[in-house]
Amino acid sequence: MRKKNSFLDFLRVRYPIILRLLLPLILGVILNFYSGIQIHSEVLLLLVFVLIVLMFPAISRKGGSTNFFTIVYSLLFVSLGIHLSSISNSLNNEHYFTYESQGQNNYLVRVVDPPEEKDRSIKCVVEVLKVNESNCMGRSLIYFQKDSAALNLKYGDQIYFKSTFNSIRSNGNPKEFDYARYLRIHDIHHQSYVKTGNWQLISNDANPILSSVFGLRKFLSGKITNSGMSAKNAMVANALILGQKEYLDKDVLRSYSSAGAMHVLAVSGLHVGIIMLILTTLFNPLKKFRHGKNLFLLAVLGGIWFYAVITGLSPSVLRAAVMFTFIVIGKELERDTTVYQSILVSAFLLILIEPFIIFQVGFQLSYLAVLGIVYLQPRIENLIYIKNKLLFKAWQISAVSIAAQIATFPLGLYYFHQFPNFFLLSNLLVIPLAFFILIIGIAYLVFHAVPFLSDLLLWVFDGMITVLNFGVEWVEKLPYSILWGISIHWYEVFLLYLSILLGSIAFIYRKTKALIVSMIVAILLLILNIHEKYQLSSENVLYIYNVNDELAIDLFYGRQNIFISSEEFLNEEEKLLFHVKHNWFYRTGNEQPAKWYNSEEIRYLKFGGNTMALLNETDCSKSKMPVADHILIHDISFIDKHVLEQWNQQKIKLIYGCKVKSSVKRFISKNFSDIEVYDLSTQGAYELYF
C-alpha cells in the first residue's frame, strides 16, 4: 500500500488546480518580459474554444483527451500571461506619448503619486495626458527643480510644461542595482527634468478617494512628527505605523538592516498580519451571535482595509491586504480549502491585475515568507516542548523567525548581499514590540484629541519606540552582527531553494533520497563557488564606472583592487554602495579597496600592456599630448583642434566621462569620425581585461 503521508499526497491536498493555473501564467509573464514575445487575442479565443469543447464529458473520457485537456489549459494560461504582460506594457500602445512627437514639445501631465522631495529636485510620477494638442498615454518620471512652487505640488495636480523626455537607461555598472529595470517593471520608461519657471500648474484633478487617503496619511504623519517625540523616534514611528520609510536617515536604516529588523520598518505582511491577529482576537466574540460569522468577517476585513488606507495604500500593503483577505475568508467559510489555496488565489489575482508584480522584490519576499511560516513554523515549533509559558512564547517567535528566514534568505543574499547573523535575537525583541507599538500607535492616532488619554498613550508609544531603537542598536553593535559582501548569481538562488526544499522534505517526511540529493546540490553550489573564486583570482580587469559627476576607476588584480576617485566620492557611503561596492563584494569579498588614489593627482595609468591618460581641460588645451592607448576625458568643455588631430593620427580610443559637454561630443563626431569613441553616459561602464 502507498503511504498516505507522502510528499506527493501533501502536494495533491495542499496545491490544487490553482497552482496548475498559476505556474503557466507566471511562465507566460516571464517569456514576455525577457523575449518580448506577444500573443494575439485571436489565439487566446481559439484556445478557449478548444478548452470548452474538451470540457464535455463525452469527449474528455476518450483516450488521451485528459492529457490533451491539461496541455491546452496550460497553453491557454501561458498565452494569457504573455497577453496580459503585453497590454500592461505601455510601449506596446500606439498612443504612447513619445510616439506622438519627438524632441521638445508641450506636455500636459497629471501627478499620480504623492511627490517625493530629493536634495535638489522634487520627484513626481506622472501620467502624460497630452503632447501638444494630441491625446496620449503613458507614465513617466519628472524631476522639477526644487523651489517653493515645486515643494507645494501634490497628488492630482495637472501641470503644463515644455521639455524633452529621455529614455531611462541602466548605468551599466557591474553588480549595480538596475534602476532602469526596476522602473520598467513599474511601466515607466522615460524621464524629464523641468527647471524653475518652465512649468505651470493648471488645476487639480485628483481622485477624491485617493486624495482623501493621502490627505489622511499626511495628517496622521503630522500628528506623529509634531507630537514632541525625538526626531529619531518620530521617523521610526512614521515608518512603522504609516509606512513612510523615505524619511528615515541612513544611520537608522543601517542599524535596522544590520540587526535583521528591517522588515519592521517596511509596512507589509508582518504589520497586516499583526493587525489581522489583533482584529480576529478582538472580534471573535461576535461569532456567538446570530449571523456572527458574517459580522466577524466584515469587522476583520474592514479593519484590515482601513489600516491599508491609513498607510497610503502602498503596493506592499495592498499585496498583504489582498493576501490576508483571502486567508481570512477561506478560514471562516470553512470550505474544503487550505491556507495554501488562499495564498495562491490571492497571488493569482494580483498577477492577473499587474503581471509584472512577480518581478517585484516585495512580492517575492512577502509570499515566500508567508508560505515558509505557514509550512515550516509548526514543524519547527514542535521540535522542542517547553512547559514554561513565557519561554514557549519566545520559542514560538523564534520558530516564526527561523521559518521566514529559511524561506527568504537566498533572495536576501541575491538582492541585498548581506545576512543578519543575530536575526533570532533581534526578532525576539522586535516582533513583540511591533505588536504592542502598532496597538498603542493606532490608539494614539485615534484618540489624539482626547486630553490626558492622548498624553498617556504618547508616553507609552514614545517609550516603546525608544526601547526598540536601543535594542536594535545594541544588536547591531555586537561583533559580527552582519555578514557583508555576499554576491550570488540567479542560478545559485534556484540551487539554494532546491537544496532547501529537498532538505525540508527529507527532514519532515524522513526521505533519505531527498537528503542525499539536497546534499549533492549543496556540494554543487560549493564547487561552483570555489570555481568562481579561482576564476576571479586569475583575472585582471579595468572598470571605469558610469557615475554622474564623478570619475571612478577600478583596477582589479585578482582578488585585490586599486580604486581611483575623488576623496569626496570615497567618503560618500550611500553613493559608493549603490554604484561600486557590490562589485568589490563580488570580486574581492571586501568592503574597502586594497589601495586608493586621488583622481585629481593621477594623470597616467599603466596596466598590463595598456596605457591610459586621464586628461582635464588644461591638458586638452596643450599642443603636445602624452602617448597612450586610451584617453579618458571627464570634465571637458573645450579641446584644441590640434590635440584631436594628434589623437586621430595615433588611433587612440577616446573615452567620454560623465561631465563631457555635448558640444564637444558633437564636434568630435562631426569632424573626427575616425576616432574610436566610448561614451560612459550612453554605453555604461567601460570594461577592459588585461
C-alpha positions in Angstrom: 0.0 0.0 0.0 1.1 3.5 -0.8 1.9 5.6 2.3 -0.7 8.3 2.9 1.8 10.7 4.5 3.9 11.0 1.4 5.1 14.4 0.0 3.1 13.7 -3.2 -0.1 13.4 -1.1 0.8 16.7 0.5 1.1 18.3 -2.9 -2.2 16.9 -4.0 -4.0 18.1 -0.9 -2.3 21.5 -0.5 -1.8 22.5 -4.1 -5.0 22.1 -6.1 -5.9 23.3 -9.6 -5.0 26.9 -8.7 -1.2 26.1 -8.7 -1.6 24.4 -12.1 -3.0 27.6 -13.4 -0.7 29.9 -11.6 2.6 28.4 -12.8 1.8 28.6 -16.6 0.5 32.2 -16.0 3.9 33.1 -14.4 5.8 31.4 -17.2 3.9 33.5 -19.7 4.8 36.7 -17.9 8.5 35.7 -17.8 8.5 34.8 -21.5 7.0 38.2 -22.5 9.3 40.2 -20.2 12.6 38.7 -21.4 11.8 37.9 -25.0 9.1 40.4 -25.9 7.0 37.7 -27.5 3.4 38.6 -28.0 0.1 36.6 -28.4 -2.8 38.0 -30.3 -6.3 37.8 -28.8 -7.4 35.5 -31.6 -5.0 32.8 -30.4 -6.5 33.2 -26.9 -10.0 32.8 -28.2 -9.0 29.7 -30.2 -7.5 28.1 -27.1 -10.6 29.0 -25.0 -12.8 27.4 -27.7 -10.8 24.2 -27.7 -10.8 24.1 -23.9 -14.6 24.4 -23.9 -15.0 21.6 -26.4 -12.7 19.3 -24.3 -14.8 20.0 -21.2 -17.7 17.9 -22.5 -17.5 14.6 -20.6 -18.2 12.6 -23.7 -15.1 13.9 -25.4 -12.9 14.2 -22.3 -13.3 10.5 -21.5 -11.7 9.4 -24.7 -8.2 8.1 -24.7 -5.6 10.7 -24.3 -8.1 13.6 -24.1 -7.4 14.3 -20.4 -3.7 14.8 -21.1 -4.6 16.9 -24.1 -7.0 18.9 -21.9 -4.2 19.6 -19.5 -1.9 20.7 -22.3 -4.5 23.0 -23.7 -5.3 24.8 -20.5 -1.6 25.1 -19.7 -1.0 26.7 -23.1 -4.0 28.9 -22.5 -2.6 30.3 -19.3 0.9 30.7 -20.7 -0.7 32.7 -23.5 -2.8 34.7 -21.1 0.3 35.6 -19.1 2.0 36.7 -22.3 -1.0 38.7 -23.5 -1.6 40.4 -20.1 2.1 41.4 -19.8 2.0 42.8 -23.4 -1.0 45.0 -22.8 0.4 46.1 -19.4 3.5 47.5 -21.2 2.6 51.0 -22.4 5.4 50.8 -25.0 3.1 48.4 -26.9 0.4 51.1 -27.2 0.4 53.2 -30.4 -0.6 56.3 -28.4 2.4 56.1 -26.0 3.5 59.8 -25.6 6.9 59.5 -27.1 5.4 58.0 -30.3 3.2 61.1 -30.8 6.1 63.5 -31.3 9.9 63.6 -30.9 12.2 66.3 -29.3 11.0 69.3 -27.3 7.2 69.6 -27.0 4.4 71.0 -24.9 3.1 68.4 -22.4 0.1 68.2 -20.1 0.6 65.7 -17.2 -1.1 64.6 -14.0 0.8 63.7 -10.8 -0.4 60.2 -9.9 1.6 59.6 -6.6 2.5 61.9 -3.7 5.7 63.9 -4.8 9.0 62.9 -3.2 11.5 65.5 -2.1 15.1 65.0 -3.2 18.2 67.0 -2.4 17.9 69.3 -5.4 14.6 68.4 -7.0 11.0 67.2 -6.5 10.4 63.8 -8.0 7.0 63.1 -9.4 5.5 60.1 -11.1 3.1 61.5 -13.7 0.6 60.3 -16.3 1.1 62.1 -19.6 -2.2 63.3 -20.9 -1.3 65.4 -24.0 1.6 66.0 -26.3 1.0 69.4 -27.9 -2.7 69.0 -28.8 -2.8 65.2 -29.2 -4.2 62.9 -26.5 -1.7 60.3 -25.4 -1.0 57.8 -22.6 1.9 56.5 -20.5 3.6 57.1 -17.2 6.9 58.9 -16.7 9.3 60.4 -14.1 9.7 64.2 -13.9 12.2 65.9 -11.7 11.2 69.5 -11.0 13.9 71.9 -9.9 13.4 72.4 -6.2 11.7 75.7 -5.3 8.7 76.9 -3.2 6.3 76.2 -6.0 7.6 72.6 -6.6 7.5 71.9 -2.9 3.8 72.6 -2.9 3.0 70.1 -5.7 0.6 67.3 -4.6 -1.2 64.2 -5.9 -3.7 65.0 -8.7 -2.1 68.3 -9.9 -2.2 68.9 -13.7 0.9 70.6 -15.0 1.7 72.1 -18.3 5.4 72.5 -19.4 7.7 72.4 -22.4 10.6 69.9 -22.2 12.3 66.8 -23.7 11.9 63.3 -22.4 14.8 60.9 -22.4 14.8 57.1 -22.2 15.8 55.7 -18.8 18.9 53.7 -19.2 20.8 51.4 -16.9 24.1 52.8 -15.7 25.7 49.5 -16.8 28.0 49.3 -13.8 28.9 45.7 -12.8 26.7 44.3 -10.0 24.9 47.6 -9.6 21.1 47.6 -8.8 19.4 48.1 -12.2 17.2 51.0 -11.6 16.1 51.2 -15.2 14.8 47.6 -15.0 13.0 48.4 -11.7 11.2 51.3 -13.4 10.4 49.1 -16.4 8.7 46.6 -14.1 6.5 49.6 -13.0 5.9 50.5 -16.6 8.0 53.7 -16.5 10.4 54.1 -19.4 11.2 57.9 -19.8 12.1 60.8 -17.6 12.5 64.6 -17.9 14.0 67.4 -15.9 12.0 70.7 -15.7 13.6 73.9 -14.5 12.0 76.6 -12.4 9.7 78.9 -14.4 9.3 76.3 -17.2 6.1 74.8 -15.9 2.6 76.0 -15.0 0.1 74.5 -12.6 -3.2 74.2 -14.4 -5.6 72.5 -11.9 -6.0 69.6 -9.6 -7.9 66.6 -11.0 -7.3 64.1 -8.1 -9.4 61.0 -7.5 -11.4 62.1 -4.4 -11.0 58.8 -2.6 -7.2 58.6 -3.1 -6.9 62.3 -2.4 -8.6 61.7 0.9 -6.4 58.7 1.6 -3.2 60.7 1.0 -4.6 63.6 2.9 -5.4 61.4 5.9 -2.0 59.9 5.8 -0.3 63.3 5.7 -2.5 64.5 8.6 -1.6 61.4 10.8 2.1 61.7 9.9 1.9 65.4 11.0 0.4 64.3 14.4 3.3 61.9 15.0 6.0 64.4 13.8 4.7 67.2 15.9 3.9 65.1 18.9 7.0 66.0 20.9 8.9 62.8 20.2 12.6 63.0 19.3 13.2 63.3 15.6 14.6 59.7 15.5 11.6 58.2 17.3 9.2 60.1 15.1 11.0 58.8 12.0 10.7 55.2 13.2 7.0 55.7 14.3 6.1 57.1 10.9 7.8 54.2 9.1 6.4 51.5 11.5 2.8 52.8 11.7 2.3 54.6 8.3 4.9 53.1 6.1 6.7 56.4 5.5 10.2 54.9 5.2 11.5 57.6 2.8 12.2 60.0 5.7 14.5 57.6 7.6 18.1 58.7 7.8 20.9 56.3 6.7 22.1 55.6 10.2 18.7 54.3 11.3 18.4 52.2 8.1 21.8 50.7 8.6 21.1 49.8 12.2 17.8 48.0 11.5 19.3 46.3 8.4 22.4 45.1 10.2 20.2 43.8 13.1 17.9 41.9 10.7 15.0 44.0 11.8 14.4 46.0 8.6 11.0 44.3 8.0 9.6 46.1 10.9 10.1 49.5 9.2 8.6 48.4 5.9 4.8 48.2 6.4 3.8 45.0 4.6 2.9 41.4 5.5 4.2 41.5 9.1 2.1 44.6 10.0 -1.0 43.5 8.2 -0.6 40.0 9.8 -0.4 41.6 13.3 -3.4 43.8 12.5 -5.3 40.6 11.4 -4.3 38.8 14.7 -5.5 41.8 16.8 -8.8 42.1 15.0 -9.6 38.4 15.0 -8.9 38.3 18.8 -10.9 41.5 19.4 -14.0 40.5 17.3 -14.0 36.8 18.0 -16.9 37.1 20.5 -19.2 38.2 17.6 -19.3 34.6 16.4 -21.6 33.8 19.3 -24.4 35.9 17.9 -26.8 35.2 15.0 -25.1 36.0 11.7 -22.0 36.4 13.9 -19.6 34.9 11.4 -20.7 37.5 8.7 -20.3 40.3 11.2 -16.9 38.9 12.2 -15.8 38.8 8.6 -17.0 42.4 7.9 -15.3 43.7 11.0 -11.9 42.0 10.4 -11.8 42.8 6.7 -13.0 46.3 7.3 -10.2 46.8 9.9 -7.5 45.3 7.5 -8.5 47.6 4.7 -8.8 50.6 7.0 -5.2 50.0 8.0 -4.3 49.7 4.3 -6.0 53.1 3.7 -4.2 55.0 6.6 -0.8 53.6 5.4 -1.5 55.2 2.0 -2.5 52.1 0.0 1.2 51.4 -0.8 1.8 48.4 -3.1 3.3 46.3 -0.3 0.3 47.0 1.9 -2.2 46.3 -0.9 -0.4 43.0 -1.6 -0.6 42.0 2.1 -4.2 43.2 2.5 -5.3 41.1 -0.6 -3.4 38.0 0.7 -4.8 38.2 4.2 -8.3 38.9 2.9 -8.3 35.6 1.1 -6.8 33.8 4.1 -9.5 35.2 6.5 -12.3 34.4 4.1 -11.0 30.9 3.3 -10.6 30.1 7.0 -14.0 31.4 8.1 -16.1 30.0 5.3 -14.8 26.5 6.4 -14.9 25.2 2.8 -12.7 22.4 1.5 -9.8 24.7 1.3 -6.5 25.4 3.0 -4.4 28.5 3.8 -2.1 27.5 0.9 -5.0 27.8 -1.6 -6.0 31.2 -0.1 -2.4 32.4 -0.5 -2.1 31.1 -4.1 -5.5 32.5 -5.1 -4.5 36.0 -3.9 -1.2 35.8 -5.8 -3.1 34.6 -8.9 -5.5 37.6 -8.7 -2.6 40.1 -8.2 -0.8 38.7 -11.2 -3.9 39.0 -13.4 -4.2 42.7 -12.4 -0.5 43.5 -12.5 1.5 40.8 -14.3 5.0 42.3 -13.7 4.4 42.2 -9.9 6.2 38.8 -10.0 9.5 40.7 -10.5 9.0 43.0 -7.5 11.2 42.1 -4.6 8.5 42.8 -2.1 6.1 40.4 -3.8 8.6 37.6 -3.9 9.7 38.1 -0.3 6.2 38.5 1.1 4.8 35.4 -0.4 7.8 33.2 0.3 7.9 34.4 3.9 4.2 33.6 4.4 4.4 30.2 2.7 7.6 29.4 4.8 5.9 30.4 8.0 2.7 28.5 7.3 4.5 25.3 6.3 7.7 25.3 8.4 6.8 27.2 11.6 4.5 24.5 13.1 7.1 21.8 12.4 10.0 23.8 13.8 7.9 24.7 16.9 7.1 21.0 17.5 10.8 20.1 17.7 11.1 21.4 21.3 8.5 21.0 24.0 8.6 23.8 26.6 6.3 23.9 29.7 7.1 27.5 30.8 4.6 29.8 29.0 6.9 32.7 28.7 9.7 30.6 27.3 7.2 28.8 25.0 6.1 32.2 23.5 9.8 33.1 22.9 10.3 29.8 21.2 7.1 30.4 19.0 8.5 33.8 17.9 11.9 32.1 17.2 10.2 29.4 15.1 8.4 32.1 13.1 11.7 33.9 12.5 13.6 30.7 11.6 10.8 29.7 9.1 10.7 33.1 7.5 14.5 33.3 7.3 14.8 29.8 5.7 12.2 30.8 3.1 13.7 34.2 2.2 17.4 34.2 2.9 18.5 33.1 -0.7 16.6 36.1 -2.1 18.1 38.3 0.6 21.6 37.3 -0.3 20.9 37.9 -4.0 19.2 41.3 -3.7 20.9 42.8 -0.6 24.2 40.9 -0.4 24.1 40.5 3.4 22.9 38.2 6.1 22.0 39.3 9.7 23.7 36.8 11.9 21.6 37.7 15.0 18.2 37.8 13.4 16.8 35.5 16.0 17.9 37.8 18.9 16.6 40.9 17.2 13.3 39.3 16.3 12.7 38.2 19.9 12.6 41.9 20.7 11.2 43.4 17.5 8.2 41.2 16.9 6.6 41.5 20.4 7.4 45.2 20.5 6.0 45.8 17.0 2.8 44.1 18.1 2.3 46.5 21.0 3.6 49.5 19.2 1.0 49.0 16.5 -1.8 48.8 19.0 -0.6 51.8 21.1 0.3 53.8 18.0 -3.0 53.4 16.3 -4.8 54.1 19.6 -2.8 57.3 19.9 -3.8 58.4 16.4 -7.4 57.6 17.0 -7.6 59.4 20.4 -5.0 62.1 19.8 -7.7 64.8 20.5 -8.7 63.3 23.9 -6.9 65.1 26.8 -4.9 63.0 29.3 -5.6 59.8 27.4 -3.6 61.0 24.4 -0.7 62.1 26.7 -0.6 58.7 28.3 -0.7 56.8 25.0 2.0 59.1 23.6 4.2 58.5 26.6 3.9 54.7 26.3 4.3 54.9 22.5 7.4 57.0 22.7 8.9 54.8 25.4 8.4 51.6 23.5 10.0 53.0 20.3 13.0 54.2 22.4 13.3 50.6 23.8 13.0 49.3 20.2 15.7 51.6 18.9 18.0 50.8 21.8 17.6 47.1 21.3 18.2 47.2 17.6 21.3 49.4 18.0 22.6 47.0 20.7 22.3 44.0 18.4 23.9 45.9 15.5 26.9 46.7 17.7 27.5 43.1 18.6 30.7 41.6 16.9 29.9 40.0 13.5 26.3 41.2 13.7 26.1 41.1 9.9 27.8 39.2 7.1 28.5 41.7 4.4 29.6 41.4 0.8 27.8 38.2 -0.3 27.3 38.0 -4.0 25.5 35.1 -5.7 24.1 34.6 -9.2 20.4 34.0 -10.1 21.1 30.3 -10.8 22.7 29.9 -7.4 19.4 31.2 -5.9 17.5 28.4 -7.6 20.0 25.8 -6.5 19.8 27.1 -2.9 16.0 26.9 -2.9 16.2 23.4 -4.5 18.6 22.3 -1.7 16.3 23.8 1.0 13.1 22.2 -0.5 14.7 18.8 -0.7 16.2 19.2 2.8 12.8 20.1 4.2 11.2 17.1 2.5 13.9 14.8 3.9 13.5 16.3 7.4 9.7 16.3 7.5 8.9 13.0 5.6 12.1 11.1 6.6 13.1 10.7 2.9 16.8 9.6 2.7 16.9 10.1 -1.1 15.8 13.7 -0.8 18.5 14.3 1.8 21.2 12.8 -0.5 20.0 14.9 -3.4 19.9 18.0 -1.2 23.5 17.4 -0.1 24.6 16.8 -3.7 23.0 20.2 -4.7 24.8 21.9 -1.8 28.1 20.4 -2.8 27.5 21.5 -6.4 26.9 25.1 -5.0 30.2 24.9 -3.1 32.1 23.6 -6.2 30.6 26.5 -8.3 31.6 29.0 -5.7 35.2 27.7 -5.4 35.5 27.6 -9.2 34.2 31.2 -9.5 36.7 32.4 -6.8 39.5 30.7 -8.6 38.5 32.3 -11.9 38.2 35.7 -10.3 41.6 35.3 -8.6 43.2 34.8 -12.1 41.5 37.8 -13.8 43.0 41.3 -14.2 40.4 43.8 -15.3 39.9 47.6 -15.5 36.5 49.3 -14.9 35.6 52.9 -15.5 32.3 53.4 -13.7 29.3 55.4 -15.1 28.6 57.7 -12.1 27.0 61.1 -12.5 29.5 64.0 -11.9 32.2 61.6 -10.7 35.3 59.9 -12.0 35.7 56.4 -10.6 38.1 53.7 -11.8 38.9 50.2 -10.5 41.9 48.2 -11.4 41.4 44.6 -10.2 44.5 42.3 -9.9 42.8 39.0 -9.0 41.3 39.4 -5.5 42.9 42.8 -4.9 41.9 46.2 -6.3 43.2 49.7 -6.7 40.4 52.4 -6.7 40.8 55.8 -8.2 38.3 58.5 -7.4 37.9 61.9 -5.7 38.1 61.9 -1.9 34.5 63.2 -1.7 33.2 60.2 -3.6 35.2 57.7 -1.5 33.6 59.2 1.7 30.1 59.3 0.3 29.0 55.9 1.6 25.5 55.7 0.1 26.6 56.6 -3.4 29.7 54.3 -3.2 27.5 51.4 -2.0 25.0 51.9 -4.8 27.4 52.2 -7.7 30.7 50.4 -6.8 30.8 48.4 -3.6 28.7 45.4 -4.8 31.4 44.9 -7.5 34.0 44.9 -4.7 32.0 42.3 -2.8 31.8 40.1 -5.8 35.4 40.3 -6.9 37.3 40.7 -3.7 34.9 40.0 -0.9 35.9 43.2 0.8 34.1 46.4 1.7 37.2 48.6 1.1 39.7 48.7 -1.8 43.3 47.4 -1.2 44.6 50.9 -2.3 43.1 54.2 -3.1 44.5 57.1 -5.2 43.0 60.6 -5.6 41.8 61.0 -9.2 42.9 64.7 -9.2 46.5 63.6 -8.8 46.5 60.8 -11.4 47.3 61.7 -15.0 48.7 58.4 -16.4 47.9 54.7 -15.8 49.9 51.7 -17.0 48.3 48.3 -16.6 49.3 45.1 -18.3 50.4 46.1 -21.8 48.0 49.1 -21.8 48.3 52.8 -21.1 45.7 55.4 -20.3 45.9 59.2 -20.0 43.4 60.9 -17.7 43.1 64.4 -19.0 41.4 67.6 -17.8 40.6 70.8 -19.7 44.0 72.3 -19.1 45.7 69.2 -20.6 43.4 69.3 -23.6 44.5 72.8 -24.4 48.1 71.9 -24.8 49.7 71.3 -28.2 51.7 68.2 -27.1 49.9 65.2 -25.6 51.2 62.1 -23.7 51.3 58.9 -25.8 48.7 56.4 -24.7 46.4 53.7 -26.0 43.4 55.2 -24.2 42.5 58.8 -23.5 39.9 59.4 -20.7 38.4 62.9 -20.6 35.9 63.7 -17.8 35.1 67.4 -17.1 35.7 68.9 -20.5 34.0 71.8 -22.4 36.8 72.5 -24.9 39.5 70.5 -26.8 42.1 72.1 -29.0 41.7 71.0 -32.7 45.4 70.1 -32.9 45.0 67.8 -30.0 42.2 66.0 -31.8 44.3 65.7 -34.9 47.1 64.0 -32.8 44.6 61.6 -31.4 43.3 60.8 -34.9 46.8 60.1 -36.1 47.7 57.9 -33.1 44.5 55.8 -33.5 43.7 56.1 -29.8 40.5 55.0 -28.1 38.7 58.0 -26.6 36.5 57.5 -23.5 34.0 60.2 -22.5 33.5 60.7 -18.8 30.1 61.8 -17.5 30.8 65.5 -17.4 32.0 66.0 -21.0 29.9 68.6 -22.7 27.5 67.6 -25.5 29.0 70.3 -27.8 32.4 68.6 -27.5 30.9 65.2 -28.4 29.1 66.7 -31.4 32.2 68.5 -32.7 34.4 65.3 -32.5 31.6 63.2 -34.1 31.3 65.7 -37.0 35.0 66.5 -37.7 36.9 63.4 -36.4 34.6 60.4 -37.1 37.6 58.1 -37.4 38.4 58.4 -33.7 37.1 55.4 -31.8 34.8 56.6 -29.0 33.3 55.1 -25.9 30.6 57.1 -24.1 30.1 56.1 -20.4 26.8 58.0 -20.2 25.1 56.1 -23.0 27.1 52.8 -23.1 27.6 52.2 -19.4 30.7 51.3 -17.5 33.9 50.6 -19.6 35.5 47.2 -19.1 38.9 46.0 -20.2 40.6 42.7 -19.4 44.4 42.7 -19.4 
